[in-house]
Amino acid sequence: MILIGILLLVVALFGAPLFAVIAAGAIIGFYQSDVDLAVIAIEVYRLVDMPMLIGIPLFTFTGYLLSESRASERLVRLTNALMGWMHGGMAIVALVASAFFTALTGASGVTIIALGALLYPALKQAGYRERFNLGLITSSGSLGLLFPPSIALILYGIIAQQLNLGQPVSIDDLFIAGLLPGLLMLVLLTGWAMWESRTISIERPNFSWREARAAVREAIWEIPLPFIVLGGIYSGYFSISEAAAVSVIYVLIVEVFIYREIKLAGLPRIMRDSMVLVGSVMIILGASLASTNYLIDAEVPTKFFEFIKIHIDSKLTFLIMLNVFLLILGMMLDIFSALVIIVPLILPIAVGYGVHPVHLGIIFLANMQIGYFTPPVGMNLFIASYRFKKRIVDLFIAALPFMFILMLAVLIITYWPGLSLALLNFK
């Protein structure tokens, strides 16, 4: 079996589709265990019975609609009108706008493409250093992963629920748990932006009620979106899938019929582009469910936990090793692949060490967020390199200060569970 595992790894390194490698591993495992291979089709079919799974394509489509419109320009204008007058104001505007836009679109790369053209020249005009500007935009594209309605949070919740660990892992809880850790990251990076601007002679505009009112008026139809979606979820009026459906309908009406920035003829193309991403996630998830079922039947997580327990006897040491592992993992895999492959293995082990599954989800995504701009496969590095015509090495060096700050945030999130779990007590 070890030889087969090595062979599958080699095939994956040579470019075989990830879902095919995962499915092959499950097929071989079930075959050697004399289990009817029909179980794989059953596991894939089980996706149909997950109502919350509808949220992923709907939220993704919503994000693509927003990225195709001028919503990013209105968001930057609004945040600049409200916060541009502060010390380090333009950098803070870039951080807040990026986090908000990534949370809504669910795609870090989309944020860099949509907001980069606006933020990069604005930061440069404000007097910030070139390296700081590139590092900020490259790293802040993934800031929204912990904020609802993050697709990564939804996917983690779906996978965790399939493991039946005896502890509830609702997506509502994950949405709530990500708020304070996400804000911590945002606050720490804001502090760095203010420190960076201390020696720069930046002419900050005075706060203008006229500009603020004009910015609010321009974005008046988009401002209610997060309040409708999140308010509906937390008040109990909407389920996750219903909130996703409401968001699609609302954004369609606003961008197509009110602002008229998206033509009806362009909708099929946007649907196709968004569903290509969704399809890749779904097919990997379907293969992963079959693989997870085999791992559970073969008691692989249990045996893995017993092996680790021999060498690591404390929760603190386990968390240290977990962070190192996840940071390395983030350099090698994109976030969706990492979720479906690794979570079924490490979640039962973490629970065995007394880590709450919701807390583990926040730790996992916080580490993966850093992986977006670390080589060799950091997606943000490649997208920013294409967008700004800069070398990947230069972008990585520019993002290093932001990476260290986010690593500090990850340590705080990891060793202070209350930061993630405290708000759950007020549900």
C-alpha positions as CSV (number, residue, x, y, z in Angstrom):
1,M,0.0,0.0,0.0
2,I,2.9,2.3,0.7
3,L,4.3,1.7,-2.8
4,I,0.9,2.5,-4.3
5,G,0.8,5.7,-2.2
6,I,4.2,6.7,-3.5
7,L,3.2,6.0,-7.1
8,L,0.0,8.1,-6.7
9,L,2.1,11.0,-5.3
10,V,4.5,10.8,-8.3
11,V,1.6,10.7,-10.7
12,A,0.2,13.8,-9.0
13,L,3.5,15.6,-9.2
14,F,3.6,14.9,-12.9
15,G,0.3,16.8,-13.4
16,A,-2.4,14.2,-13.0
17,P,-5.8,15.8,-12.1
18,L,-6.1,15.9,-8.3
19,F,-9.6,14.3,-8.2
20,A,-8.3,11.4,-10.3
21,V,-5.5,10.7,-7.9
22,I,-7.8,10.9,-4.8
23,A,-10.4,8.7,-6.5
24,A,-7.7,6.2,-7.5
25,G,-6.5,6.0,-4.0
26,A,-10.1,5.3,-2.8
27,I,-10.7,2.7,-5.5
28,I,-7.5,0.8,-4.6
29,G,-8.2,1.0,-0.9
30,F,-11.8,-0.3,-1.2
31,Y,-10.7,-3.0,-3.7
32,Q,-8.0,-4.3,-1.4
33,S,-10.5,-4.3,1.5
34,D,-13.1,-6.3,-0.6
35,V,-15.6,-3.5,-0.5
36,D,-18.0,-3.1,-3.4
37,L,-16.8,-0.2,-5.5
38,A,-20.3,1.0,-5.8
39,V,-19.8,2.7,-2.5
40,I,-17.7,5.4,-4.3
41,A,-20.7,6.3,-6.5
42,I,-22.9,6.4,-3.5
43,E,-20.5,8.8,-1.7
44,V,-20.4,11.1,-4.8
45,Y,-24.2,10.9,-5.0
46,R,-24.4,11.9,-1.3
47,L,-23.4,15.4,-2.4
48,V,-26.9,15.8,-3.8
49,D,-28.3,15.3,-0.3
50,M,-26.4,18.3,1.2
51,P,-28.7,21.3,1.1
52,M,-25.9,23.6,2.4
53,L,-23.8,22.7,-0.6
54,I,-26.0,24.8,-2.8
55,G,-24.4,27.8,-1.1
56,I,-21.1,27.3,-2.8
57,P,-22.2,27.8,-6.4
58,L,-24.6,30.5,-5.5
59,F,-22.1,32.5,-3.4
60,T,-19.5,32.0,-6.1
61,F,-21.8,33.3,-8.8
62,T,-22.6,36.3,-6.6
63,G,-18.9,37.1,-6.3
64,Y,-18.3,36.8,-10.1
65,L,-21.2,39.2,-10.7
66,L,-19.7,41.7,-8.3
67,S,-16.3,41.4,-9.9
68,E,-17.7,42.0,-13.3
69,S,-19.5,45.2,-12.3
70,R,-18.0,48.5,-10.9
71,A,-18.7,47.4,-7.4
72,S,-15.0,47.4,-6.6
73,E,-14.7,51.1,-7.6
74,R,-17.7,52.0,-5.4
75,L,-16.2,50.0,-2.5
76,V,-12.9,51.8,-2.7
77,R,-14.5,55.2,-2.9
78,L,-16.7,54.5,0.0
79,T,-13.9,53.2,2.3
80,N,-11.7,56.1,1.2
81,A,-14.4,58.6,2.0
82,L,-14.9,57.1,5.5
83,M,-11.3,56.3,6.4
84,G,-9.0,58.1,3.9
85,W,-8.5,61.0,6.3
86,M,-6.9,58.7,9.0
87,H,-3.1,58.3,9.5
88,G,-2.1,55.7,7.0
89,G,-5.6,56.1,5.5
90,M,-5.0,54.9,2.0
91,A,-3.3,51.8,3.1
92,I,-6.1,51.1,5.6
93,V,-8.6,51.6,2.8
94,A,-6.8,49.0,0.7
95,L,-6.8,46.5,3.6
96,V,-10.5,46.9,4.5
97,A,-11.6,47.0,0.9
98,S,-9.6,43.9,0.0
99,A,-10.9,41.9,3.0
100,F,-14.5,42.9,2.3
101,F,-14.3,42.1,-1.4
102,T,-12.6,38.8,-0.9
103,A,-15.2,37.8,1.7
104,L,-18.0,38.5,-0.8
105,T,-16.3,37.1,-3.9
106,G,-14.7,34.1,-2.2
107,A,-11.6,34.4,-4.5
108,S,-8.3,36.0,-3.5
109,G,-7.2,36.3,-7.1
110,V,-10.3,38.2,-8.1
111,T,-9.6,40.8,-5.5
112,I,-6.1,41.4,-6.8
113,I,-7.4,41.8,-10.3
114,A,-10.4,43.8,-9.5
115,L,-9.0,46.1,-6.8
116,G,-5.3,46.1,-7.8
117,A,-5.8,48.5,-10.7
118,L,-7.5,51.0,-8.3
119,L,-5.4,50.6,-5.2
120,Y,-1.9,50.3,-6.6
121,P,-1.8,53.8,-8.3
122,A,-3.7,55.3,-5.4
123,L,-1.1,54.0,-2.9
124,K,1.7,55.2,-5.1
125,Q,0.1,58.7,-5.4
126,A,-0.3,58.8,-1.7
127,G,3.5,58.5,-1.3
128,Y,3.9,54.9,-0.1
129,R,7.0,52.9,-1.2
130,E,6.8,50.6,-4.2
131,R,7.7,47.5,-2.2
132,F,5.1,48.3,0.5
133,N,2.4,48.8,-2.2
134,L,3.1,45.5,-3.9
135,G,3.4,43.6,-0.6
136,L,0.1,45.0,0.7
137,I,-1.9,44.2,-2.4
138,T,-0.4,40.8,-2.8
139,S,-1.0,39.7,0.8
140,S,-4.3,41.4,1.5
141,G,-6.1,39.6,-1.4
142,S,-6.6,36.7,1.0
143,L,-7.7,38.6,4.1
144,G,-11.4,37.9,3.7
145,L,-11.1,34.1,4.0
146,L,-12.2,34.2,7.7
147,F,-15.1,36.5,7.1
148,P,-18.6,35.2,6.1
149,P,-19.8,34.2,3.6
150,S,-16.3,32.7,2.8
151,I,-16.6,29.7,0.6
152,A,-13.6,28.1,2.4
153,L,-15.5,28.2,5.7
154,I,-18.5,26.6,4.1
155,L,-16.4,23.8,2.6
156,Y,-14.6,23.1,5.9
157,G,-18.0,22.9,7.6
158,I,-19.3,20.4,5.0
159,I,-16.2,18.2,5.3
160,A,-16.2,18.3,9.1
161,Q,-19.9,17.3,9.3
162,Q,-19.2,14.2,7.3
163,L,-16.7,12.9,9.9
164,N,-19.3,12.6,12.6
165,L,-16.9,13.6,15.4
166,G,-19.5,13.9,18.1
167,Q,-19.1,17.7,18.3
168,P,-21.4,20.0,16.2
169,V,-19.6,21.9,13.4
170,S,-22.3,24.2,12.0
171,I,-21.4,26.6,9.3
172,D,-23.2,29.3,11.3
173,D,-20.7,28.7,14.1
174,L,-17.8,28.9,11.7
175,F,-19.0,32.2,10.3
176,I,-19.2,33.6,13.9
177,A,-15.9,32.1,14.9
178,G,-14.0,33.7,12.0
179,L,-15.0,37.3,12.9
180,L,-12.6,38.1,15.7
181,P,-9.6,36.3,14.3
182,G,-10.2,38.0,10.9
183,L,-10.5,41.4,12.7
184,L,-7.2,40.6,14.6
185,M,-5.4,40.1,11.3
186,L,-6.9,43.2,9.9
187,V,-6.0,45.3,13.0
188,L,-2.4,44.1,13.1
189,L,-1.9,44.9,9.4
190,T,-3.5,48.2,9.9
191,G,-1.0,48.9,12.7
192,W,1.8,48.1,10.3
193,A,0.4,50.4,7.6
194,M,0.2,53.2,10.1
195,W,3.8,52.6,11.2
196,E,4.9,52.5,7.6
197,S,3.3,55.9,7.0
198,R,5.0,57.6,10.0
199,T,8.1,58.8,8.0
200,I,6.2,59.6,4.8
201,S,5.0,63.0,4.1
202,I,1.5,62.1,3.0
203,E,-1.0,64.8,2.4
204,R,-4.2,63.3,3.8
205,P,-7.5,64.7,2.8
206,N,-9.8,66.1,5.4
207,F,-13.0,64.2,6.1
208,S,-15.7,65.5,3.9
209,W,-19.4,64.9,4.7
210,R,-20.2,65.8,1.1
211,E,-17.9,63.1,-0.3
212,A,-19.1,60.6,2.3
213,R,-22.7,61.2,1.3
214,A,-21.8,61.0,-2.4
215,A,-20.0,57.7,-1.9
216,V,-22.8,56.3,0.2
217,R,-25.3,57.4,-2.4
218,E,-23.3,55.8,-5.2
219,A,-23.1,52.5,-3.4
220,I,-26.5,52.7,-1.8
221,W,-27.8,49.5,-3.4
222,E,-24.7,47.4,-2.6
223,I,-24.3,48.5,1.1
224,P,-27.3,46.5,2.3
225,L,-26.0,43.2,0.8
226,P,-23.9,41.9,3.8
227,F,-26.5,43.1,6.2
228,I,-29.3,41.2,4.4
229,V,-27.3,38.0,4.0
230,L,-25.6,37.8,7.4
231,G,-28.5,39.4,9.2
232,G,-30.8,36.8,7.7
233,I,-28.6,33.9,8.7
234,Y,-28.0,35.0,12.3
235,S,-31.6,36.0,12.9
236,G,-32.7,32.6,11.8
237,Y,-34.7,33.9,8.8
238,F,-32.4,32.2,6.2
239,S,-30.4,29.0,6.1
240,I,-27.0,29.2,4.4
241,S,-28.4,28.0,1.1
242,E,-31.3,30.4,1.3
243,A,-29.0,33.3,2.1
244,A,-26.9,32.4,-1.0
245,A,-30.0,32.4,-3.2
246,V,-31.1,35.8,-1.8
247,S,-27.6,37.2,-2.5
248,V,-27.7,36.0,-6.1
249,I,-31.2,37.5,-6.8
250,Y,-30.3,40.7,-5.0
251,V,-27.0,41.2,-6.9
252,L,-28.6,40.3,-10.2
253,I,-31.3,42.9,-9.8
254,V,-28.8,45.6,-8.6
255,E,-26.0,45.0,-11.2
256,V,-28.2,44.1,-14.2
257,F,-31.3,46.2,-13.8
258,I,-30.4,49.1,-11.5
259,Y,-26.8,49.9,-12.2
260,R,-27.0,48.2,-15.7
261,E,-23.3,47.5,-15.6
262,I,-23.8,43.8,-16.6
263,K,-25.7,43.0,-19.8
264,L,-28.2,40.2,-20.0
265,A,-26.2,38.8,-22.9
266,G,-23.1,38.6,-20.7
267,L,-24.7,36.5,-18.0
268,P,-24.1,33.1,-19.6
269,R,-20.4,33.8,-19.8
270,I,-20.2,34.9,-16.2
271,M,-22.2,31.7,-15.2
272,R,-19.8,29.5,-17.2
273,D,-16.7,31.1,-15.7
274,S,-18.0,30.9,-12.1
275,M,-19.2,27.3,-12.5
276,V,-15.8,26.2,-13.9
277,L,-14.4,27.0,-10.4
278,V,-17.3,25.4,-8.6
279,G,-17.1,22.3,-10.8
280,S,-13.4,21.8,-10.0
281,V,-14.2,22.1,-6.2
282,M,-17.2,19.8,-6.4
283,I,-15.5,17.0,-8.3
284,I,-12.5,17.1,-5.9
285,L,-15.0,17.1,-3.0
286,G,-16.9,14.1,-4.4
287,A,-13.8,12.0,-4.8
288,S,-12.6,13.2,-1.4
289,L,-15.8,12.0,0.3
290,A,-15.2,8.5,-1.0
291,S,-11.5,8.7,0.1
292,T,-12.6,9.9,3.5
293,N,-15.0,7.1,3.9
294,Y,-12.2,4.6,3.2
295,L,-9.9,6.3,5.7
296,I,-12.5,6.1,8.4
297,D,-13.3,2.4,7.6
298,A,-9.6,1.6,7.7
299,E,-9.2,3.5,11.0
300,V,-6.4,5.5,9.4
301,P,-7.0,8.7,11.5
302,T,-7.1,6.6,14.7
303,K,-3.9,4.7,13.9
304,F,-2.3,8.0,12.9
305,F,-3.4,9.6,16.2
306,E,-2.0,6.7,18.2
307,F,1.3,7.0,16.4
308,I,1.5,10.7,17.0
309,K,0.5,10.3,20.6
310,I,3.6,8.2,21.3
311,H,5.9,11.1,20.1
312,I,3.8,14.1,21.0
313,D,2.2,14.0,24.5
314,S,1.0,17.6,24.9
315,K,-1.6,19.7,23.2
316,L,0.8,22.7,23.0
317,T,3.5,20.7,21.2
318,F,0.8,19.3,18.8
319,L,-0.4,22.8,17.9
320,I,3.2,23.9,17.3
321,M,3.7,21.0,14.9
322,L,0.3,21.6,13.3
323,N,1.1,25.2,12.5
324,V,4.4,24.2,10.9
325,F,2.8,21.5,8.9
326,L,-0.1,23.8,7.7
327,L,2.3,26.6,6.7
328,I,4.3,24.1,4.6
329,L,1.1,22.7,3.2
330,G,0.0,26.1,2.2
331,M,3.1,26.5,0.1
332,M,2.3,23.3,-1.8
333,L,-1.5,23.1,-2.3
334,D,-4.3,25.5,-3.0
335,I,-6.8,26.0,-0.2
336,F,-9.6,23.9,-1.7
337,S,-7.4,20.9,-2.4
338,A,-5.8,21.2,1.1
339,L,-9.3,21.2,2.7
340,V,-10.6,18.1,1.1
341,I,-7.4,16.1,1.4
342,I,-6.0,17.1,4.8
343,V,-8.9,18.0,7.0
344,P,-10.3,14.4,7.2
345,L,-6.9,13.3,8.4
346,I,-6.0,16.0,10.9
347,L,-9.4,16.8,12.4
348,P,-9.9,13.5,14.3
349,I,-6.4,13.8,15.6
350,A,-6.9,17.4,16.7
351,V,-10.1,16.5,18.5
352,G,-8.2,13.7,20.2
353,Y,-5.8,16.4,21.6
354,G,-8.8,18.4,22.8
355,V,-8.9,21.0,20.0
356,H,-12.4,22.1,19.2
357,P,-13.3,21.4,15.5
358,V,-14.5,25.0,15.0
359,H,-11.3,26.3,16.4
360,L,-9.3,24.0,14.2
361,G,-11.1,25.3,11.1
362,I,-10.1,28.9,11.9
363,I,-6.5,27.7,12.6
364,F,-6.5,25.8,9.3
365,L,-7.8,28.7,7.2
366,A,-5.6,31.3,8.9
367,N,-2.5,29.3,7.9
368,M,-3.8,28.7,4.4
369,Q,-4.3,32.4,4.0
370,I,-0.6,32.9,4.4
371,G,0.0,30.1,1.8
372,Y,-1.7,32.3,-0.8
373,F,1.5,34.4,-1.1
374,T,4.3,31.9,-0.3
375,P,6.2,30.0,-3.0
376,P,6.3,27.7,-4.8
377,V,2.5,27.7,-5.7
378,G,1.2,30.8,-3.9
379,M,-1.7,31.8,-6.2
380,N,-1.5,35.5,-5.2
381,L,2.1,35.7,-6.3
382,F,1.4,34.5,-9.8
383,I,-1.7,36.6,-10.2
384,A,0.1,39.8,-8.9
385,S,3.1,39.0,-11.1
386,Y,0.8,38.9,-14.1
387,R,-1.2,41.9,-13.0
388,F,1.7,44.2,-12.2
389,K,4.4,42.8,-14.5
390,K,6.8,42.1,-11.6
391,R,9.0,39.1,-10.8
392,I,7.5,36.6,-8.3
393,V,10.7,36.8,-6.2
394,D,10.3,40.6,-5.9
395,L,6.6,40.2,-4.9
396,F,7.5,37.6,-2.3
397,I,10.2,39.8,-0.7
398,A,7.7,42.7,-0.7
399,A,5.1,40.5,1.1
400,L,7.5,39.2,3.8
401,P,6.7,41.9,6.4
402,F,3.0,41.1,6.0
403,M,3.7,37.4,6.2
404,F,5.5,37.8,9.5
405,I,2.6,39.9,10.9
406,L,0.1,37.3,9.8
407,M,2.2,34.5,11.4
408,L,2.0,36.4,14.7
409,A,-1.8,36.6,14.3
410,V,-1.8,32.8,13.6
411,L,0.1,32.1,16.8
412,I,-2.4,34.2,18.8
413,I,-5.4,32.5,17.1
414,T,-3.9,29.1,17.7
415,Y,-3.0,29.5,21.4
416,W,-6.0,31.6,22.4
417,P,-9.1,29.5,21.6
418,G,-11.4,32.0,23.2
419,L,-10.7,34.4,20.3
420,S,-12.5,32.0,18.0
421,L,-15.0,30.5,20.3
422,A,-16.0,33.3,22.6
423,L,-18.8,34.7,20.4
424,L,-20.4,31.3,20.1
425,N,-21.5,31.7,23.7
426,F,-23.8,34.6,22.7
427,K,-25.7,32.8,20.0
